[in-house]
């Protein structure tokens, strides 16, 4: 599902904030650099923000536990 389909396109202000945040040292790992490249190419919200539109209960009860169980996160 695309960012447009989820309604997750960023506002100009959000894009600027994300650009500023990309300068933090913890975003300099290869995994984060790859994710940020995807983000800047699509200008869509990052995964957890996109999934939050489905509700916090969904995130807490289903999405995050599944990610933890399969070890799918960026260090």
N, C-alpha and C positions, 0 to 999 in steps of 0.2 A: 504494500500500500504506500503510495507516495505522500510526501509532506502536504501537497495540495489537497489530496483526498482526506487527510486527517485534519486539515485546517491548521497546519503548523508552520506556515510561512512566517518569517520574522518581520517585525516592524524595523524601520531604519534604526531606531534607538536600540532595539535588542541586538541587531547586527553589530552596531558600534560597541556595545558592552561586551559582546562575545569576542570581538577583535581585541579589545583592551585586555581581557582576561587571558587570552592566548599567550601573552607574554610571561605568565607566571612560570617559575622553574619546574613545577610538577607536570606541566604540559609538554615538557621537552623529551619525553621518552618516545621511542619509535611508535609505540601503539597509539599514544595520544596524538602524535604528529599526523599519523594516518587518519585518525578520526577527525581531527581539525581540518585536514585537507578536504575530506568529504563534506564537512560542514560548510566550509567557505565556498566550495563548488556549488552546493545546492541551496545555501542560505536557508536551510530549514532548521527547526529546533532540534536539539539533541534528543536522543532516544528517551530518556526518562521524562523530559518535558513533554514530548509528544505523547507518551503513554499516560501521562497525568490527566489528559483530557478524558480518559475513560473512568476516572475517579480514583481517589486515594484508597478506597477499599480494594479495588482491583489491583493497584500497585502493591499494597501491603499483604494481601491474602494470596495473590496468584503470581503476578509478574516478577516481583523481586525474589520470592522464595524459589521460583523456577530458575532464575538466573544464578542464584547461589548454588542450588543443587547441581547444575551442570557446569559450574565454574566459569560462567561467561561474563567476565568483567575485565576492565582495564586496570592494571596495577599502576 
